[in-house]
Amino acid sequence: QLQLVESGGGLVQAGDSLRLSCTASGRSISSYAMGWFRQAPGKEREFVAAISWSGGSTTGYADSVKGRFTISRNNAKNAVYLQMNSLKPEDTAVYSCGACRDTYYPGSFQSKYDYWGQGTQVTVSS
């Protein structure tokens, strides 16, 4: 069983940066593709970014965060990161990471992710 724990959220001002971490335990994440999703109040969970398994040579982003957010992974530390720059109030949400074991790069397809963390709150004030 793979357990995922997110950290790094907080309250920031528009234009600030945050780095989210998703730390795994129970198994090595090297054979899992990983993704970040977010859910704002009253809205459905939406895709943010994803990275392929192993070396993470394939990455993808939602149009709303492209050029501002960067996903990366460190298999030695069993962790995945989301660097968020130039934050906007509309980025306010609970951010969760997911792990997919059967697909090299699941991208935005939430149904392909097998494990999820509890999430970390990101609040961006204007």
Backbone as XML, in Angstrom:
<?xml version="1.0"?>
<chain id="A" units="angstrom">
  <residue number="1" name="GLN">
    <atom name="N" x="0.839" y="-1.191" z="0.000"/>
    <atom name="CA" x="0.000" y="0.000" z="0.000"/>
    <atom name="C" x="0.876" y="1.244" z="0.000"/>
  </residue>
  <residue number="2" name="LEU">
    <atom name="N" x="0.510" y="2.192" z="-0.805"/>
    <atom name="CA" x="1.255" y="3.437" z="-0.914"/>
    <atom name="C" x="0.493" y="4.532" z="-0.180"/>
  </residue>
  <residue number="3" name="GLN">
    <atom name="N" x="1.175" y="5.236" z="0.704"/>
    <atom name="CA" x="0.575" y="6.370" z="1.397"/>
    <atom name="C" x="1.229" y="7.656" z="0.903"/>
  </residue>
  <residue number="4" name="LEU">
    <atom name="N" x="0.414" y="8.663" z="0.695"/>
    <atom name="CA" x="0.892" y="9.949" z="0.188"/>
    <atom name="C" x="0.518" y="11.056" z="1.174"/>
  </residue>
  <residue number="5" name="VAL">
    <atom name="N" x="1.470" y="11.924" z="1.457"/>
    <atom name="CA" x="1.221" y="13.045" z="2.358"/>
    <atom name="C" x="1.729" y="14.322" z="1.712"/>
  </residue>
  <residue number="6" name="GLU">
    <atom name="N" x="0.840" y="15.290" z="1.551"/>
    <atom name="CA" x="1.210" y="16.571" z="0.975"/>
    <atom name="C" x="1.595" y="17.556" z="2.084"/>
  </residue>
  <residue number="7" name="SER">
    <atom name="N" x="2.462" y="18.481" z="1.727"/>
    <atom name="CA" x="2.862" y="19.540" z="2.652"/>
    <atom name="C" x="3.312" y="20.751" z="1.855"/>
  </residue>
  <residue number="8" name="GLY">
    <atom name="N" x="3.457" y="21.874" z="2.549"/>
    <atom name="CA" x="3.974" y="23.063" z="1.908"/>
    <atom name="C" x="2.940" y="24.125" z="1.584"/>
  </residue>
  <residue number="9" name="GLY">
    <atom name="N" x="1.681" y="23.825" z="1.828"/>
    <atom name="CA" x="0.649" y="24.819" z="1.561"/>
    <atom name="C" x="0.693" y="25.951" z="2.572"/>
  </residue>
  <residue number="10" name="GLY">
    <atom name="N" x="-0.113" y="26.971" z="2.307"/>
    <atom name="CA" x="-0.168" y="28.087" z="3.223"/>
    <atom name="C" x="-0.904" y="29.264" z="2.630"/>
  </residue>
  <residue number="11" name="LEU">
    <atom name="N" x="-0.822" y="30.389" z="3.350"/>
    <atom name="CA" x="-1.452" y="31.637" z="2.914"/>
    <atom name="C" x="-0.374" y="32.555" z="2.369"/>
  </residue>
  <residue number="12" name="VAL">
    <atom name="N" x="-0.530" y="32.955" z="1.129"/>
    <atom name="CA" x="0.442" y="33.838" z="0.486"/>
    <atom name="C" x="-0.291" y="34.948" z="-0.251"/>
  </residue>
  <residue number="13" name="GLN">
    <atom name="N" x="0.464" y="35.931" z="-0.711"/>
    <atom name="CA" x="-0.101" y="37.014" z="-1.491"/>
    <atom name="C" x="0.068" y="36.736" z="-2.981"/>
  </residue>
  <residue number="14" name="ALA">
    <atom name="N" x="-0.761" y="37.379" z="-3.772"/>
    <atom name="CA" x="-0.644" y="37.242" z="-5.222"/>
    <atom name="C" x="0.767" y="37.620" z="-5.662"/>
  </residue>
  <residue number="15" name="GLY">
    <atom name="N" x="1.331" y="36.810" z="-6.544"/>
    <atom name="CA" x="2.684" y="37.038" z="-7.022"/>
    <atom name="C" x="3.748" y="36.254" z="-6.277"/>
  </residue>
  <residue number="16" name="ASP">
    <atom name="N" x="3.384" y="35.715" z="-5.133"/>
    <atom name="CA" x="4.334" y="34.930" z="-4.334"/>
    <atom name="C" x="4.514" y="33.531" z="-4.919"/>
  </residue>
  <residue number="17" name="SER">
    <atom name="N" x="5.422" y="32.794" z="-4.292"/>
    <atom name="CA" x="5.703" y="31.419" z="-4.701"/>
    <atom name="C" x="5.518" y="30.467" z="-3.532"/>
  </residue>
  <residue number="18" name="LEU">
    <atom name="N" x="5.217" y="29.231" z="-3.864"/>
    <atom name="CA" x="5.142" y="28.152" z="-2.886"/>
    <atom name="C" x="5.669" y="26.889" z="-3.538"/>
  </residue>
  <residue number="19" name="ARG">
    <atom name="N" x="6.219" y="26.007" z="-2.713"/>
    <atom name="CA" x="6.661" y="24.707" z="-3.197"/>
    <atom name="C" x="5.935" y="23.632" z="-2.399"/>
  </residue>
  <residue number="20" name="LEU">
    <atom name="N" x="5.102" y="22.881" z="-3.078"/>
    <atom name="CA" x="4.399" y="21.781" z="-2.439"/>
    <atom name="C" x="5.213" y="20.501" z="-2.559"/>
  </residue>
  <residue number="21" name="SER">
    <atom name="N" x="5.120" y="19.679" z="-1.527"/>
    <atom name="CA" x="5.771" y="18.374" z="-1.535"/>
    <atom name="C" x="4.735" y="17.280" z="-1.340"/>
  </residue>
  <residue number="22" name="CYS">
    <atom name="N" x="4.961" y="16.161" z="-1.987"/>
    <atom name="CA" x="4.143" y="14.967" z="-1.808"/>
    <atom name="C" x="5.113" y="13.844" z="-1.472"/>
  </residue>
  <residue number="23" name="THR">
    <atom name="N" x="5.080" y="13.427" z="-0.226"/>
    <atom name="CA" x="6.019" y="12.410" z="0.248"/>
    <atom name="C" x="5.302" y="11.074" z="0.380"/>
  </residue>
  <residue number="24" name="ALA">
    <atom name="N" x="5.910" y="10.038" z="-0.178"/>
    <atom name="CA" x="5.291" y="8.716" z="-0.189"/>
    <atom name="C" x="5.956" y="7.790" z="0.817"/>
  </residue>
  <residue number="25" name="SER">
    <atom name="N" x="5.185" y="6.846" z="1.294"/>
    <atom name="CA" x="5.707" y="5.801" z="2.162"/>
    <atom name="C" x="5.000" y="4.498" z="1.818"/>
  </residue>
  <residue number="26" name="GLY">
    <atom name="N" x="5.615" y="3.412" z="2.218"/>
    <atom name="CA" x="5.027" y="2.105" z="1.965"/>
    <atom name="C" x="5.605" y="1.411" z="0.744"/>
  </residue>
  <residue number="27" name="ARG">
    <atom name="N" x="5.891" y="2.172" z="-0.293"/>
    <atom name="CA" x="6.485" y="1.650" z="-1.520"/>
    <atom name="C" x="7.304" y="2.742" z="-2.178"/>
  </residue>
  <residue number="28" name="SER">
    <atom name="N" x="8.161" y="2.328" z="-3.086"/>
    <atom name="CA" x="8.911" y="3.298" z="-3.875"/>
    <atom name="C" x="8.012" y="3.861" z="-4.969"/>
  </residue>
  <residue number="29" name="ILE">
    <atom name="N" x="8.089" y="5.177" z="-5.180"/>
    <atom name="CA" x="7.264" y="5.798" z="-6.217"/>
    <atom name="C" x="7.911" y="5.748" z="-7.590"/>
  </residue>
  <residue number="30" name="SER">
    <atom name="N" x="9.099" y="5.170" z="-7.693"/>
    <atom name="CA" x="9.808" y="5.199" z="-8.982"/>
    <atom name="C" x="9.007" y="4.542" z="-10.103"/>
  </residue>
  <residue number="31" name="SER">
    <atom name="N" x="8.150" y="3.575" z="-9.766"/>
    <atom name="CA" x="7.359" y="2.898" z="-10.782"/>
    <atom name="C" x="5.942" y="3.454" z="-10.884"/>
  </residue>
  <residue number="32" name="TYR">
    <atom name="N" x="5.729" y="4.636" z="-10.313"/>
    <atom name="CA" x="4.422" y="5.287" z="-10.366"/>
    <atom name="C" x="4.527" y="6.603" z="-11.122"/>
  </residue>
  <residue number="33" name="ALA">
    <atom name="N" x="3.577" y="6.830" z="-11.994"/>
    <atom name="CA" x="3.390" y="8.175" z="-12.516"/>
    <atom name="C" x="2.677" y="8.969" z="-11.431"/>
  </residue>
  <residue number="34" name="MET">
    <atom name="N" x="2.949" y="10.260" z="-11.373"/>
    <atom name="CA" x="2.403" y="11.081" z="-10.300"/>
    <atom name="C" x="1.712" y="12.304" z="-10.876"/>
  </residue>
  <residue number="35" name="GLY">
    <atom name="N" x="0.743" y="12.797" z="-10.141"/>
    <atom name="CA" x="0.030" y="13.977" z="-10.594"/>
    <atom name="C" x="-0.394" y="14.861" z="-9.433"/>
  </residue>
  <residue number="36" name="TRP">
    <atom name="N" x="-0.595" y="16.112" z="-9.744"/>
    <atom name="CA" x="-1.148" y="17.087" z="-8.794"/>
    <atom name="C" x="-2.512" y="17.540" z="-9.317"/>
  </residue>
  <residue number="37" name="PHE">
    <atom name="N" x="-3.465" y="17.581" z="-8.404"/>
    <atom name="CA" x="-4.801" y="18.056" z="-8.715"/>
    <atom name="C" x="-5.201" y="19.063" z="-7.644"/>
  </residue>
  <residue number="38" name="ARG">
    <atom name="N" x="-6.220" y="19.848" z="-7.926"/>
    <atom name="CA" x="-6.678" y="20.812" z="-6.939"/>
    <atom name="C" x="-8.192" y="20.923" z="-6.972"/>
  </residue>
  <residue number="39" name="GLN">
    <atom name="N" x="-8.735" y="21.303" z="-5.817"/>
    <atom name="CA" x="-10.174" y="21.476" z="-5.706"/>
    <atom name="C" x="-10.478" y="22.741" z="-4.928"/>
  </residue>
  <residue number="40" name="ALA">
    <atom name="N" x="-11.138" y="23.662" z="-5.591"/>
    <atom name="CA" x="-11.565" y="24.905" z="-4.951"/>
    <atom name="C" x="-12.962" y="24.700" z="-4.365"/>
  </residue>
  <residue number="41" name="PRO">
    <atom name="N" x="-13.331" y="25.525" z="-3.393"/>
    <atom name="CA" x="-14.663" y="25.388" z="-2.778"/>
    <atom name="C" x="-15.773" y="25.466" z="-3.821"/>
  </residue>
  <residue number="42" name="GLY">
    <atom name="N" x="-16.677" y="24.508" z="-3.776"/>
    <atom name="CA" x="-17.809" y="24.507" z="-4.693"/>
    <atom name="C" x="-17.491" y="24.055" z="-6.104"/>
  </residue>
  <residue number="43" name="LYS">
    <atom name="N" x="-16.273" y="23.606" z="-6.328"/>
    <atom name="CA" x="-15.877" y="23.180" z="-7.672"/>
    <atom name="C" x="-15.390" y="21.742" z="-7.648"/>
  </residue>
  <residue number="44" name="GLU">
    <atom name="N" x="-15.358" y="21.129" z="-8.821"/>
    <atom name="CA" x="-14.844" y="19.775" z="-8.930"/>
    <atom name="C" x="-13.312" y="19.803" z="-8.910"/>
  </residue>
  <residue number="45" name="ARG">
    <atom name="N" x="-12.764" y="18.659" z="-8.547"/>
    <atom name="CA" x="-11.304" y="18.555" z="-8.572"/>
    <atom name="C" x="-10.817" y="18.636" z="-10.015"/>
  </residue>
  <residue number="46" name="GLU">
    <atom name="N" x="-9.733" y="19.389" z="-10.211"/>
    <atom name="CA" x="-9.208" y="19.586" z="-11.562"/>
    <atom name="C" x="-7.723" y="19.266" z="-11.628"/>
  </residue>
  <residue number="47" name="PHE">
    <atom name="N" x="-7.314" y="18.918" z="-12.812"/>
    <atom name="CA" x="-5.917" y="18.574" z="-13.079"/>
    <atom name="C" x="-5.030" y="19.812" z="-13.009"/>
  </residue>
  <residue number="48" name="VAL">
    <atom name="N" x="-3.834" y="19.637" z="-12.449"/>
    <atom name="CA" x="-2.851" y="20.716" z="-12.401"/>
    <atom name="C" x="-1.606" y="20.332" z="-13.204"/>
  </residue>
  <residue number="49" name="ALA">
    <atom name="N" x="-0.992" y="19.197" z="-12.845"/>
    <atom name="CA" x="0.244" y="18.779" z="-13.506"/>
    <atom name="C" x="0.461" y="17.291" z="-13.283"/>
  </residue>
  <residue number="50" name="ALA">
    <atom name="N" x="1.223" y="16.670" z="-14.161"/>
    <atom name="CA" x="1.542" y="15.262" z="-14.022"/>
    <atom name="C" x="2.943" y="14.992" z="-14.546"/>
  </residue>
  <residue number="51" name="ILE">
    <atom name="N" x="3.522" y="13.889" z="-14.063"/>
    <atom name="CA" x="4.869" y="13.505" z="-14.468"/>
    <atom name="C" x="4.915" y="11.992" z="-14.611"/>
  </residue>
  <residue number="52" name="SER">
    <atom name="N" x="5.606" y="11.520" z="-15.634"/>
    <atom name="CA" x="5.671" y="10.089" z="-15.908"/>
    <atom name="C" x="6.510" y="9.359" z="-14.872"/>
  </residue>
  <residue number="53" name="TRP">
    <atom name="N" x="6.377" y="8.036" z="-14.855"/>
    <atom name="CA" x="7.126" y="7.255" z="-13.875"/>
    <atom name="C" x="8.607" y="7.194" z="-14.228"/>
  </residue>
  <residue number="54" name="SER">
    <atom name="N" x="9.344" y="6.576" z="-13.330"/>
    <atom name="CA" x="10.799" y="6.442" z="-13.454"/>
    <atom name="C" x="11.452" y="7.828" z="-13.480"/>
  </residue>
  <residue number="55" name="GLY">
    <atom name="N" x="12.127" y="8.168" z="-14.570"/>
    <atom name="CA" x="12.859" y="9.416" z="-14.627"/>
    <atom name="C" x="12.014" y="10.662" z="-14.809"/>
  </residue>
  <residue number="56" name="GLY">
    <atom name="N" x="10.743" y="10.507" z="-15.076"/>
    <atom name="CA" x="9.891" y="11.673" z="-15.223"/>
    <atom name="C" x="10.186" y="12.492" z="-16.467"/>
  </residue>
  <residue number="57" name="SER">
    <atom name="N" x="10.488" y="11.834" z="-17.562"/>
    <atom name="CA" x="10.845" y="12.561" z="-18.784"/>
    <atom name="C" x="9.653" y="13.235" z="-19.441"/>
  </residue>
  <residue number="58" name="THR">
    <atom name="N" x="8.455" y="12.799" z="-19.092"/>
    <atom name="CA" x="7.253" y="13.405" z="-19.655"/>
    <atom name="C" x="6.501" y="14.149" z="-18.567"/>
  </residue>
  <residue number="59" name="THR">
    <atom name="N" x="6.187" y="15.411" z="-18.838"/>
    <atom name="CA" x="5.393" y="16.210" z="-17.917"/>
    <atom name="C" x="4.283" y="16.916" z="-18.691"/>
  </residue>
  <residue number="60" name="GLY">
    <atom name="N" x="3.248" y="17.301" z="-17.969"/>
    <atom name="CA" x="2.147" y="18.022" z="-18.586"/>
    <atom name="C" x="1.484" y="18.941" z="-17.589"/>
  </residue>
  <residue number="61" name="TYR">
    <atom name="N" x="0.840" y="19.993" z="-18.089"/>
    <atom name="CA" x="0.258" y="21.002" z="-17.226"/>
    <atom name="C" x="-1.111" y="21.453" z="-17.756"/>
  </residue>
  <residue number="62" name="ALA">
    <atom name="N" x="-1.927" y="21.864" z="-16.825"/>
    <atom name="CA" x="-3.159" y="22.531" z="-17.217"/>
    <atom name="C" x="-2.804" y="23.876" z="-17.830"/>
  </residue>
  <residue number="63" name="ASP">
    <atom name="N" x="-3.615" y="24.328" z="-18.768"/>
    <atom name="CA" x="-3.334" y="25.608" z="-19.424"/>
    <atom name="C" x="-3.268" y="26.749" z="-18.411"/>
  </residue>
  <residue number="64" name="SER">
    <atom name="N" x="-4.061" y="26.663" z="-17.365"/>
    <atom name="CA" x="-4.141" y="27.748" z="-16.386"/>
    <atom name="C" x="-2.867" y="27.925" z="-15.564"/>
  </residue>
  <residue number="65" name="VAL">
    <atom name="N" x="-2.002" y="26.893" z="-15.546"/>
    <atom name="CA" x="-0.781" y="26.988" z="-14.733"/>
    <atom name="C" x="0.485" y="26.889" z="-15.564"/>
  </residue>
  <residue number="66" name="LYS">
    <atom name="N" x="0.333" y="26.637" z="-16.853"/>
    <atom name="CA" x="1.499" y="26.460" z="-17.730"/>
    <atom name="C" x="2.359" y="27.710" z="-17.711"/>
  </residue>
  <residue number="67" name="GLY">
    <atom name="N" x="3.658" y="27.506" z="-17.523"/>
    <atom name="CA" x="4.587" y="28.617" z="-17.465"/>
    <atom name="C" x="4.780" y="29.178" z="-16.064"/>
  </residue>
  <residue number="68" name="ARG">
    <atom name="N" x="3.909" y="28.793" z="-15.129"/>
    <atom name="CA" x="4.033" y="29.274" z="-13.752"/>
    <atom name="C" x="4.361" y="28.145" z="-12.773"/>
  </residue>
  <residue number="69" name="PHE">
    <atom name="N" x="3.859" y="26.950" z="-13.044"/>
    <atom name="CA" x="4.064" y="25.805" z="-12.147"/>
    <atom name="C" x="5.029" y="24.808" z="-12.804"/>
  </residue>
  <residue number="70" name="THR">
    <atom name="N" x="5.793" y="24.115" z="-11.958"/>
    <atom name="CA" x="6.709" y="23.080" z="-12.431"/>
    <atom name="C" x="6.604" y="21.859" z="-11.529"/>
  </residue>
  <residue number="71" name="ILE">
    <atom name="N" x="6.377" y="20.710" z="-12.139"/>
    <atom name="CA" x="6.340" y="19.458" z="-11.390"/>
    <atom name="C" x="7.679" y="18.754" z="-11.551"/>
  </residue>
  <residue number="72" name="SER">
    <atom name="N" x="8.131" y="18.121" z="-10.474"/>
    <atom name="CA" x="9.385" y="17.374" z="-10.521"/>
    <atom name="C" x="9.296" y="16.218" z="-9.541"/>
  </residue>
  <residue number="73" name="ARG">
    <atom name="N" x="10.239" y="15.298" z="-9.666"/>
    <atom name="CA" x="10.237" y="14.150" z="-8.757"/>
    <atom name="C" x="11.652" y="13.814" z="-8.339"/>
  </residue>
  <residue number="74" name="ASN">
    <atom name="N" x="11.775" y="13.277" z="-7.133"/>
    <atom name="CA" x="13.051" y="12.800" z="-6.611"/>
    <atom name="C" x="12.792" y="11.411" z="-6.057"/>
  </residue>
  <residue number="75" name="ASN">
    <atom name="N" x="13.055" y="10.400" z="-6.866"/>
    <atom name="CA" x="12.733" y="9.028" z="-6.457"/>
    <atom name="C" x="13.576" y="8.584" z="-5.253"/>
  </residue>
  <residue number="76" name="ALA">
    <atom name="N" x="14.772" y="9.111" z="-5.131"/>
    <atom name="CA" x="15.620" y="8.761" z="-3.993"/>
    <atom name="C" x="14.998" y="9.224" z="-2.677"/>
  </residue>
  <residue number="77" name="LYS">
    <atom name="N" x="14.256" y="10.342" z="-2.752"/>
    <atom name="CA" x="13.578" y="10.859" z="-1.564"/>
    <atom name="C" x="12.117" y="10.431" z="-1.517"/>
  </residue>
  <residue number="78" name="ASN">
    <atom name="N" x="11.714" y="9.652" z="-2.523"/>
    <atom name="CA" x="10.328" y="9.178" z="-2.604"/>
    <atom name="C" x="9.331" y="10.334" z="-2.542"/>
  </residue>
  <residue number="79" name="ALA">
    <atom name="N" x="9.615" y="11.356" z="-3.339"/>
    <atom name="CA" x="8.798" y="12.565" z="-3.263"/>
    <atom name="C" x="8.589" y="13.178" z="-4.635"/>
  </residue>
  <residue number="80" name="VAL">
    <atom name="N" x="7.490" y="13.908" z="-4.726"/>
    <atom name="CA" x="7.163" y="14.688" z="-5.913"/>
    <atom name="C" x="6.891" y="16.111" z="-5.453"/>
  </residue>
  <residue number="81" name="TYR">
    <atom name="N" x="7.247" y="17.064" z="-6.290"/>
    <atom name="CA" x="7.133" y="18.465" z="-5.897"/>
    <atom name="C" x="6.324" y="19.250" z="-6.924"/>
  </residue>
  <residue number="82" name="LEU">
    <atom name="N" x="5.746" y="20.341" z="-6.457"/>
    <atom name="CA" x="5.081" y="21.282" z="-7.348"/>
    <atom name="C" x="5.556" y="22.677" z="-6.972"/>
  </residue>
  <residue number="83" name="GLN">
    <atom name="N" x="6.403" y="23.238" z="-7.812"/>
    <atom name="CA" x="6.863" y="24.608" z="-7.622"/>
    <atom name="C" x="5.854" y="25.543" z="-8.261"/>
  </residue>
  <residue number="84" name="MET">
    <atom name="N" x="5.307" y="26.434" z="-7.463"/>
    <atom name="CA" x="4.264" y="27.333" z="-7.938"/>
    <atom name="C" x="4.763" y="28.771" z="-7.831"/>
  </residue>
  <residue number="85" name="ASN">
    <atom name="N" x="4.889" y="29.428" z="-8.958"/>
    <atom name="CA" x="5.342" y="30.815" z="-9.011"/>
    <atom name="C" x="4.230" y="31.713" z="-9.514"/>
  </residue>
  <residue number="86" name="SER">
    <atom name="N" x="4.377" y="32.992" z="-9.261"/>
    <atom name="CA" x="3.401" y="33.991" z="-9.732"/>
    <atom name="C" x="1.980" y="33.571" z="-9.387"/>
  </residue>
  <residue number="87" name="LEU">
    <atom name="N" x="1.769" y="33.227" z="-8.140"/>
    <atom name="CA" x="0.470" y="32.732" z="-7.718"/>
    <atom name="C" x="-0.611" y="33.787" z="-7.854"/>
  </residue>
  <residue number="88" name="LYS">
    <atom name="N" x="-1.803" y="33.315" z="-8.189"/>
    <atom name="CA" x="-2.964" y="34.176" z="-8.383"/>
    <atom name="C" x="-4.064" y="33.760" z="-7.404"/>
  </residue>
  <residue number="89" name="PRO">
    <atom name="N" x="-4.981" y="34.656" z="-7.085"/>
    <atom name="CA" x="-6.093" y="34.286" z="-6.194"/>
    <atom name="C" x="-6.870" y="33.073" z="-6.703"/>
  </residue>
  <residue number="90" name="GLU">
    <atom name="N" x="-6.963" y="32.921" z="-8.002"/>
    <atom name="CA" x="-7.704" y="31.787" z="-8.567"/>
    <atom name="C" x="-6.967" y="30.459" z="-8.399"/>
  </residue>
  <residue number="91" name="ASP">
    <atom name="N" x="-5.758" y="30.485" z="-7.898"/>
    <atom name="CA" x="-5.034" y="29.252" z="-7.578"/>
    <atom name="C" x="-5.422" y="28.721" z="-6.201"/>
  </residue>
  <residue number="92" name="THR">
    <atom name="N" x="-6.219" y="29.468" z="-5.471"/>
    <atom name="CA" x="-6.652" y="29.039" z="-4.147"/>
    <atom name="C" x="-7.443" y="27.736" z="-4.235"/>
  </residue>
  <residue number="93" name="ALA">
    <atom name="N" x="-6.996" y="26.723" z="-3.495"/>
    <atom name="CA" x="-7.629" y="25.402" z="-3.545"/>
    <atom name="C" x="-6.906" y="24.471" z="-2.576"/>
  </residue>
  <residue number="94" name="VAL">
    <atom name="N" x="-7.483" y="23.297" z="-2.408"/>
    <atom name="CA" x="-6.786" y="22.205" z="-1.743"/>
    <atom name="C" x="-6.064" y="21.412" z="-2.824"/>
  </residue>
  <residue number="95" name="TYR">
    <atom name="N" x="-4.767" y="21.265" z="-2.649"/>
    <atom name="CA" x="-3.944" y="20.574" z="-3.638"/>
    <atom name="C" x="-3.641" y="19.156" z="-3.149"/>
  </residue>
  <residue number="96" name="SER">
    <atom name="N" x="-3.899" y="18.185" z="-4.017"/>
    <atom name="CA" x="-3.673" y="16.781" z="-3.677"/>
    <atom name="C" x="-2.790" y="16.130" z="-4.721"/>
  </residue>
  <residue number="97" name="CYS">
    <atom name="N" x="-2.007" y="15.161" z="-4.272"/>
    <atom name="CA" x="-1.218" y="14.397" z="-5.226"/>
    <atom name="C" x="-1.812" y="13.009" z="-5.396"/>
  </residue>
  <residue number="98" name="GLY">
    <atom name="N" x="-1.599" y="12.452" z="-6.561"/>
    <atom name="CA" x="-2.082" y="11.115" z="-6.873"/>
    <atom name="C" x="-0.973" y="10.285" z="-7.479"/>
  </residue>
  <residue number="99" name="ALA">
    <atom name="N" x="-1.091" y="8.977" z="-7.348"/>
    <atom name="CA" x="-0.103" y="8.049" z="-7.890"/>
    <atom name="C" x="-0.796" y="7.014" z="-8.767"/>
  </residue>
  <residue number="100" name="CYS">
    <atom name="N" x="-0.204" y="6.765" z="-9.927"/>
    <atom name="CA" x="-0.765" y="5.831" z="-10.901"/>
    <atom name="C" x="0.260" y="4.740" z="-11.181"/>
  </residue>
  <residue number="101" name="ARG">
    <atom name="N" x="-0.123" y="3.472" z="-11.019"/>
    <atom name="CA" x="0.833" y="2.377" z="-11.169"/>
    <atom name="C" x="0.781" y="1.715" z="-12.535"/>
  </residue>
  <residue number="102" name="ASP">
    <atom name="N" x="-0.274" y="1.880" z="-13.301"/>
    <atom name="CA" x="-0.448" y="1.087" z="-14.515"/>
    <atom name="C" x="-0.224" y="1.838" z="-15.821"/>
  </residue>
  <residue number="103" name="THR">
    <atom name="N" x="-0.011" y="3.128" z="-15.743"/>
    <atom name="CA" x="0.117" y="3.926" z="-16.958"/>
    <atom name="C" x="1.342" y="4.795" z="-16.881"/>
  </residue>
  <residue number="104" name="TYR">
    <atom name="N" x="2.135" y="4.781" z="-17.960"/>
    <atom name="CA" x="3.387" y="5.560" z="-17.988"/>
    <atom name="C" x="3.129" y="7.036" z="-17.703"/>
  </residue>
  <residue number="105" name="TYR">
    <atom name="N" x="2.085" y="7.582" z="-18.363"/>
    <atom name="CA" x="1.762" y="8.987" z="-18.165"/>
    <atom name="C" x="0.250" y="9.155" z="-18.222"/>
  </residue>
  <residue number="106" name="PRO">
    <atom name="N" x="-0.432" y="9.179" z="-17.080"/>
    <atom name="CA" x="-1.889" y="9.252" z="-17.078"/>
    <atom name="C" x="-2.446" y="10.643" z="-17.318"/>
  </residue>
  <residue number="107" name="GLY">
    <atom name="N" x="-1.590" y="11.641" z="-17.184"/>
    <atom name="CA" x="-2.034" y="12.998" z="-17.434"/>
    <atom name="C" x="-3.179" y="13.416" z="-16.548"/>
  </residue>
  <residue number="108" name="SER">
    <atom name="N" x="-4.218" y="13.957" z="-17.158"/>
    <atom name="CA" x="-5.339" y="14.528" z="-16.422"/>
    <atom name="C" x="-6.442" y="13.521" z="-16.088"/>
  </residue>
  <residue number="109" name="PHE">
    <atom name="N" x="-6.267" y="12.245" z="-16.453"/>
    <atom name="CA" x="-7.322" y="11.249" z="-16.241"/>
    <atom name="C" x="-7.330" y="10.792" z="-14.783"/>
  </residue>
  <residue number="110" name="GLN">
    <atom name="N" x="-8.195" y="11.382" z="-13.985"/>
    <atom name="CA" x="-8.225" y="11.098" z="-12.551"/>
    <atom name="C" x="-8.497" y="9.628" z="-12.263"/>
  </residue>
  <residue number="111" name="SER">
    <atom name="N" x="-9.288" y="8.986" z="-13.087"/>
    <atom name="CA" x="-9.658" y="7.588" z="-12.843"/>
    <atom name="C" x="-8.458" y="6.646" z="-12.931"/>
  </residue>
  <residue number="112" name="LYS">
    <atom name="N" x="-7.379" y="7.096" z="-13.531"/>
    <atom name="CA" x="-6.190" y="6.252" z="-13.662"/>
    <atom name="C" x="-5.295" y="6.299" z="-12.431"/>
  </residue>
  <residue number="113" name="TYR">
    <atom name="N" x="-5.562" y="7.209" z="-11.530"/>
    <atom name="CA" x="-4.742" y="7.330" z="-10.321"/>
    <atom name="C" x="-5.287" y="6.398" z="-9.240"/>
  </residue>
  <residue number="114" name="ASP">
    <atom name="N" x="-4.388" y="5.631" z="-8.645"/>
    <atom name="CA" x="-4.795" y="4.598" z="-7.706"/>
    <atom name="C" x="-4.738" y="5.044" z="-6.246"/>
  </residue>
  <residue number="115" name="TYR">
    <atom name="N" x="-3.870" y="5.972" z="-5.951"/>
    <atom name="CA" x="-3.682" y="6.423" z="-4.570"/>
    <atom name="C" x="-3.728" y="7.947" z="-4.536"/>
  </residue>
  <residue number="116" name="TRP">
    <atom name="N" x="-4.266" y="8.446" z="-3.428"/>
    <atom name="CA" x="-4.393" y="9.893" z="-3.250"/>
    <atom name="C" x="-3.983" y="10.293" z="-1.839"/>
  </residue>
  <residue number="117" name="GLY">
    <atom name="N" x="-3.433" y="11.505" z="-1.737"/>
    <atom name="CA" x="-3.165" y="12.072" z="-0.428"/>
    <atom name="C" x="-4.370" y="12.856" z="0.058"/>
  </residue>
  <residue number="118" name="GLN">
    <atom name="N" x="-4.266" y="13.401" z="1.266"/>
    <atom name="CA" x="-5.377" y="14.133" z="1.876"/>
    <atom name="C" x="-5.437" y="15.581" z="1.405"/>
  </residue>
  <residue number="119" name="GLY">
    <atom name="N" x="-4.340" y="16.091" z="0.925"/>
    <atom name="CA" x="-4.328" y="17.447" z="0.399"/>
    <atom name="C" x="-3.727" y="18.468" z="1.343"/>
  </residue>
  <residue number="120" name="THR">
    <atom name="N" x="-3.317" y="19.593" z="0.767"/>
    <atom name="CA" x="-2.791" y="20.717" z="1.525"/>
    <atom name="C" x="-3.427" y="21.993" z="0.974"/>
  </residue>
  <residue number="121" name="GLN">
    <atom name="N" x="-3.817" y="22.884" z="1.886"/>
    <atom name="CA" x="-4.545" y="24.095" z="1.487"/>
    <atom name="C" x="-3.570" y="25.170" z="0.997"/>
  </residue>
  <residue number="122" name="VAL">
    <atom name="N" x="-3.895" y="25.738" z="-0.136"/>
    <atom name="CA" x="-3.171" y="26.891" z="-0.665"/>
    <atom name="C" x="-4.174" y="28.032" z="-0.798"/>
  </residue>
  <residue number="123" name="THR">
    <atom name="N" x="-3.871" y="29.145" z="-0.149"/>
    <atom name="CA" x="-4.737" y="30.317" z="-0.212"/>
    <atom name="C" x="-3.922" y="31.504" z="-0.689"/>
  </residue>
  <residue number="124" name="VAL">
    <atom name="N" x="-4.376" y="32.121" z="-1.766"/>
    <atom name="CA" x="-3.671" y="33.254" z="-2.349"/>
    <atom name="C" x="-4.554" y="34.486" z="-2.217"/>
  </residue>
  <residue number="125" name="SER">
    <atom name="N" x="-4.079" y="35.474" z="-1.485"/>
    <atom name="CA" x="-4.844" y="36.700" z="-1.291"/>
    <atom name="C" x="-4.454" y="37.737" z="-2.336"/>
  </residue>
  <residue number="126" name="SER">
    <atom name="N" x="-5.395" y="38.587" z="-2.678"/>
    <atom name="CA" x="-5.143" y="39.613" z="-3.711"/>
    <atom name="C" x="-4.588" y="40.883" z="-3.113"/>
  </residue>
</chain>
